[in-house]
Amino acid sequence: MAPGLPAAMDRPHFIGIGGAGMSGIAKILAQRGAKVAGSDAKESATVEALRAAGATVHIGHAAEHLADDASCVVVSSAIRKDNPELARAAELGIPVVHRSDALAALMEGLRPIAVAGTHGKTTTTSMLAVSLGELGLKPSYAIGGDLDAPGSNALHGEGDIFVAEADESDRSFHTYAPEVAIVLNVELDHHANYASMDEIYESFETFAGKIVPGGTLVISADHEGARELTRRLAGKVKTVTYGAAEDADVRVTAVVPQGLKSEVTVLLDGQELTFTVSVPGRHYALNAVAALTAGAALGIPAAELAPALAAYTGVKRRLQLKGEAAGVQVIDSYAHHPTEMTADLEAMRAAGGDSRILVVFQPHLFSRTQELGKEMGQALALADASVVLDIYPAREDPIPGVTSELIIEAARAAGADVTAVHDKAEIPAVIAGMAKPGDLVLTMGAGDVTDLGPLILDRLSQ
């Protein structure tokens, strides 16, 4: 039976409660009986889902939104120090708790699986949550994206397993003490917080060092960054590798595309298992193998978990079909790092056959564009044509000289057909003018580019 409410979190106030990570923790606390309150910048489907779960949500940030009797204030690294609710908490002496500490408290007394890596965390966490649920294990989970509806990114389950996405961006994943940890890949990203690959490796080593005694690290045998981390951790933690590499402990022997699905065959403990992954792309197939390996490390029979993985049919913003109009399919992709962009475009190329691929790409963060703009442009060369928007700043201030033009120049140098569009409102008309029956349109990026899918479909249907 899952534990109850963590001490001192019976009346939490979340600043930025509608965020992907924050909303999940708030939902679980509400389901455990906490009196949850918070604020967010704007109304959203997630905010409505939280209200339906019993939370009080204010729109906008103001000191008066924080109740005097709040037991703690929960924040993420995105919350600025001059936030009025944070200042009010200091005046009242209310403890401030980082999101990761709140999530760690929710996992106490359970068997946590923490999913880390530069790419693929949300998908792999979701695959575990869905497949464990299919087996009747009633897991709790906290995911960085919605499974099938707003607010479906988290659940307080009655079982003893807790599956959590472990975010490396601000080193907050050092807070967790998992029984099983997954590292999908290791690359340089989050340039505002990490200056070098050595710092990234040190951070992941710290994360792996938090695995409880007797626990297991599940890590890719294919990704060079993950292999280097494995070398650095030799003798320090029990490790199980997975992948297509010949030396993988759980070896992928085949990934066969079947339209928008894949059939995957693995060798695990001398046993050959073939199962279906209900989303397209080799990278998603490997995510499923990571989930299978983690479940086996937790003692779940692989022969039972493998077929249960087919129940996962996707998470919002991960190659999510938004609809079809005038013979054109519109698909939403969260990809914002060159590796993710390449993987999703290759998956669409394999699944779409002879279909043309048109991309609406919105770069995310000035710092990421400064460091990886060239590689983003090269990734866009995999599309038949692309439209590039201005940079979505999120939490960052502009950096002089860093614009979408860095990506566009690199894309054109790689032979890509790229158009710059500065006004997002023009995109539906631009795409309607480009698209032909049979085309695939991808809205791609971690910002508000996701909002364009329905607008493009509306324009195509006219």
FIFIPA-137530 format. One record per residue (C-alpha): x, y, z. Coordinates in steps of 0.02 Angstrom, whole numbers, plus 32768, in hexadecimal, padded with zeros to 4 digits. Layout:
BEGIN
XYZ;...
This chain:
BEGIN
800080008000;804380AB7FD1;806E8122805F;800681B8808B;802B8270808D;80DF82A980AD;80F6830F814A;80EB83CD8134;809983BC8089;7FE383B780BC;7FC2846B807F;803F848A7FF2;803F85237F81;808B850B7ED3;80D3859F7E73;80BD85707DBC;804684E27DE5;801784C87D2F;80C684937CFA;80E383E17CBF;814783AB7D58;80EF84167DD9;803E83E57DA8;8063832C7DBD;80A383407E6E;800F83B17E9A;7F96832F7E56;7FE382A07EBA;7FE083097F5A;7F2983347F3B;7F02827B7F22;7F5A82547FC6;7EEA82D08020;7F4F83708022;7EFC841A8016;7F5684527F77;7F5E85057F39;7FCA85627EBE;7FDA85E17E34;800285DF7D7B;801D86617CF4;7F8386337C8F;7EEC85C37C83;7F0A851A7C33;7EBF846D7C24;7F3C84357CA8;7F0184BC7D20;7E4D84847D05;7E7F83CF7D26;7ED184047DCA;7E3584617E00;7DD083C67DD8;7E4583657E4B;7E1E83DF7ED9;7EAC845D7ECA;7E9485197EDB;7EED856E7E4A;7F04862A7E37;7F32867A7D91;7FC386F27D99;804687037E21;801D87717EB6;804A87717F6F;7F9487627FA4;7F8486BC7F49;7FEE86697FCF;7F8586378065;7FCE86608110;7FB685AD8149;8011855A80B7;808284D080F9;810384E9806F;8120853E7FC9;815784CE7F39;81C185197EAE;822184E07E15;82C685267DD5;8263858F7D59;821885FD7DE2;827386A37DEE;82B086DF7E98;8249877E7E8C;81A487207E7F;812987787EF5;80E886D67F3F;8199869F7F65;81B987467FBC;811887308020;814F86828055;81F086CD809A;818D875080FB;811D86CA8148;81AB8650816A;815985C980FE;81D7854580C7;82028544800D;821384967FC1;825E84717F17;81F284077EA3;827083797EA8;826D83737F67;81B0836A7F63;81B682DB7EE6;823A82817F4D;81C8828D7FE5;813B823D7F82;81AB81AA7F57;81DE8183800A;81AD80D48041;8191809A7F8F;81FA80437F09;822D80D27E95;826280C27DDF;82B581667DA9;82C581837CEE;835481F57CB8;83AC82267C18;83BD82B87BA1;832F82757B33;82A081FB7B45;8277820E7BFE;81BF82377BEA;819F81AB7B6F;81FA81267BD5;81A8815C7C78;80FF81557C21;812180A97BDA;814780687C87;80B080BB7CD5;803980747C53;80827FC47C4B;808D7FB07D09;7FD97FEA7D12;7FA97F697C8E;7FF37EE37D00;7F867F1D7D91;80197F5D7DF8;7FC580077E16;806380727E0F;807081277E40;80C381927DBD;80FA82437D94;811C82687CDD;815283047C7E;80C182F57C04;800B82C17BF9;7FE1820F7BC5;7F3482287B7B;7EE182BE7BCD;7F11835B7C2D;7F45832A7CDC;7F7082777CAE;802882967CD1;801E82537D82;7FC081D97DEF;7FC181A07EA4;7FB780E37E94;7F9580617F18;802C7FF67EEC;80DE80037F2D;8134803C7E8C;814F80F57E62;818B81217DB3;81D281D07DA1;822382377D1A;82CB82727D5E;82FE831C7D1A;83B8833E7D07;83A383F07CC7;83C084437D71;840F83AD7DCA;836D83927E29;837482D77E05;83FB82CB7E8A;836D82D07F09;832782257EE0;8359817C7F28;831680FE7EAA;831680427EB5;832B80407DF8;837180D17D93;836C80DD7CD5;83E981457C70;83B281497BBB;843D81B77B75;84B6823E7BAC;84D482DA7B43;8501838F7B61;846383F87B76;8420847A7BF0;84B184EC7BCC;847E856B7C50;84A384E87CD6;852C847C7C8B;85CC84C07C3F;8616841D7C00;85FA83637BE6;866583437C80;85E583A17CE8;855A833A7C98;85B382977CBF;85D482CC7D72;851C82F67D86;84E3824C7D44;856581F57DB0;851A824C7E48;846C82137E11;84A6815F7DFE;84FA81697EA8;844F81897EF7;840E80DC7EC5;83E2807E7F64;84537FEE7F9B;84277F547F35;83D67FBE7EAE;83F97FBF7DF4;842E803A7D6E;83E280147CC3;8446806E7C3D;845780727B80;84E1800C7B30;84CC80687A8A;84DF811F7AB8;859581567AC8;857181CF7B56;851A81447BB6;85AA80CC7B94;8625814C7BD8;85B9815F7C74;85B880A17C87;867680A17C80;868081287D04;860980C87D75;866280207D64;86607FC47E0B;85F9804B7E61;854880137E39;84F17F787DF6;84D67F9C7D3D;846B7F497CB7;84837F877C05;84077F7E7B76;840C7FA17ABC;84427F5F7A13;84FA7F597A42;85457EAA7A43;857C7EBD7AF9;84D17EF67B3A;848C7E917BCB;83DE7EA07B80;83FE7E9C7AC6;83897EDF7A41;83967E6979AD;83107EB5793E;82A27F50792D;82297F38789D;81BE7FCF786B;81077FA67850;80B7804A781C;80A080B378B8;80D880217926;81757FB6793A;81947F007962;82287EED79D7;828C7E5179FF;83037E487A93;836F7DC77AEB;835C7DD37BA8;83A97D517C1C;83B77CDA7B88;82FF7CEC7B5F;82C57D347AB8;82307DA87AC7;81D37DFC7A38;81557E847A5E;80FC7F177A0E;81227FCF7A2E;8088803379FB;80E580D179C7;815A80E97931;821680FD7934;82AE809B7969;82D1811279FA;822680EE7A44;824480337A30;82E580457A94;828880A97B19;821280157B2A;82A67F9F7B40;82E980117BCA;823F80067C1F;823E7F487C0C;82ED7F3B7C56;82C07FAB7CEA;82257F457D0F;828A7EA57D0C;83087EF47D83;82777F167DF9;82467E5F7DF1;81B67E687D75;81B77DD47CFB;81F07E157C51;817C7D9C7BF8;80E97DF37C4C;81287EA57C3C;81587E9A7B83;80A77E837B3E;80647F037BBC;80D67F877B6D;806A7F837AD1;7FE17FDA7B36;8047807B7B2D;800780DD7A98;806081817AB1;806B821C7B1A;803682CA7AE9;80B783297A82;811E828B7A5A;80F2827179A2;803D828D79CF;7FC3828C793E;7F5C832B794E;7EEB830678BA;7ED9830177FD;7E8F837E7783;7E94838776C5;7EFA82E776C3;7F8283337733;7FAD82E977DD;7FE783627865;8058831778EB;809E836B7986;8151834D79C0;81A2838B7A61;824F83767A14;82BD840C7A39;836D83C37A3F;83C38390799B;83C982D879CE;830E82D879F2;82E883367952;834C82BA78EB;82FB8224793F;824982627925;826882947871;82B681EA784C;82228194789F;81A981F87835;820C81D27798;8206811877BE;814D811A77EB;811481917763;815E813976CC;815C81B17638;8102823C7697;815182E77696;818083267743;816383DE776A;81A184227811;816E84BB7875;820084CD78EE;820685417983;82B2854779D7;82AC853B7A95;832185A67B00;83A586227AC9;843085C27B20;8403851F7AC7;83F985777A1F;84A185CA7A3C;84F685237A5F;849584AF79EB;8449851E7963;84BA84D578DC;848884237909;83CF8454790D;83DF8497785D;843483F87822;83A68391786E;832683F7780E;837B83C1776D;832583187789;827D836C7762;8241839676B4;821F844976EA;822084A9778E;81DD854977D7;8241858F7869;81F4860378EC;824986797964;829886317A01;822186057A8F;827986547B25;822385F57BB3;828386287C50;8315867E7BF6;833F872F7BC6;837C874F7B14;843487377AE9;847987BB7A70;8491877479C3;843586D179E6;839C86C07976;8349863B790B;83B68677787D;8443860978C3;83D6857178A2;839985AC77F8;844985CD77B9;8483852177F0;83EB84CE77A3;8406852376FC;84BE84F67700;848784417713;84188450767A;8373846676D5;82DC84C57695;82BB853E7726;824C85D6773B;8251865177CC;81A986887812;81AD870578A1;80F2871478C0;80AA86727903;7FFC86A778CA;803486977814;806385DF7824;7FB9858F77FA;7FAF85EF7757;806585CC772C;805285117749;7FAC850B76EC;800685577658;809284D67660;80378434768B;7FF283B67610;7F87831B762C;7FF282907674;806A830676CF;809982F97787;80A7839D77E8;810A839C788B;80FA842A7908;819E84167966;81E684647A04;81D084717ABF;817785197ABF;80C985517A8B;80DE851479D8;806E84857A12;7FDB84FF7A0B;7FEB850D794D;7FB1845C7922;7EF5847C7930;7F07852478D7;7F6384D37846;7EDC844D783A;7E5484D2783A;7EA9853177AD;7EC784917747;7E0F84637755;7DD38509770D;
